[in-house]
């Protein structure tokens, strides 16, 4: 059974917890939390991989890790911020 990834990132004084895990319905979910609140979610399908004749758990684990690293890069690039920073003018 392939397990997910969990990483804490400190970016610009904010600690983000990034969690990526496989789902039973052929998906990969990544959720980003700050202070226990969800600030970002990303879902992708891995059905193509599961349907492949050369599927193996190592390939699924690599796909999970790639998505996990992508979201970490987006945090470091400033694309993902706490909800209060996304709010527009009142």
C-alpha positions in Angstrom: 0.0 0.0 0.0 1.4 3.4 -1.0 1.4 6.0 1.7 1.3 9.7 1.3 3.6 12.6 2.0 3.5 15.2 4.8 5.8 18.2 4.9 5.9 21.4 6.9 7.1 24.5 5.0 8.0 27.8 6.6 7.6 30.5 4.0 7.6 34.2 4.7 6.8 33.6 8.4 3.9 31.2 7.7 4.1 27.5 8.4 2.3 25.4 5.8 1.5 21.8 6.3 1.3 20.0 2.9 -0.4 16.6 2.8 -0.6 14.5 -0.4 -2.3 11.1 -0.4 -3.8 8.6 -2.8 -7.5 8.1 -2.9 -9.5 5.0 -3.7 -11.3 6.6 -6.6 -8.0 6.8 -8.7 -7.2 10.3 -7.4 -4.3 12.1 -5.7 -5.3 14.8 -3.3 -3.0 17.5 -1.9 -4.2 19.7 0.9 -2.4 22.7 2.3 -3.1 23.8 5.9 -2.0 26.8 7.9 -2.9 26.8 11.6 -5.2 23.9 11.1 -7.3 25.6 8.4 -7.4 24.4 4.8 -6.0 27.1 2.5 -5.6 25.2 -0.8 -6.7 21.8 -2.3 -5.4 20.2 -5.5 -6.8 17.0 -7.0 -5.5 15.0 -9.9 -6.3 11.7 -11.5 -4.0 8.7 -11.7 -6.4 6.5 -13.6 -4.0 6.4 -16.6 -1.3 5.0 -14.4 -3.6 2.5 -12.7 -4.8 1.3 -16.2 -1.2 1.0 -17.5 0.0 -2.6 -18.1 3.3 -1.7 -16.5 1.7 -0.2 -13.3 3.6 -0.7 -10.1 3.3 1.0 -6.7 6.7 2.6 -7.1 5.3 4.6 -10.1 2.3 5.7 -8.1 4.6 6.8 -5.2 6.7 8.8 -7.7 3.5 10.5 -9.1 2.4 11.3 -5.5 5.8 12.8 -4.8 5.8 14.9 -8.0 2.5 16.4 -7.1 3.6 17.0 -3.5 6.8 18.8 -4.8 4.8 20.9 -7.3 2.5 22.3 -4.5 5.6 23.0 -2.3 7.1 24.9 -5.3 3.9 26.9 -5.6 4.0 27.9 -2.0 7.6 29.0 -2.3 6.7 30.9 -5.5 4.0 32.8 -3.7 1.1 31.3 -5.6 -0.5 29.7 -2.5 -1.0 32.0 0.5 -3.2 31.9 3.7 -6.8 32.7 3.1 -6.6 36.2 4.7 -4.0 37.2 2.0 -6.4 36.1 -0.7 -9.2 38.3 0.5 -10.0 41.3 -1.7 -10.9 44.9 -0.5 -13.8 45.1 1.9 
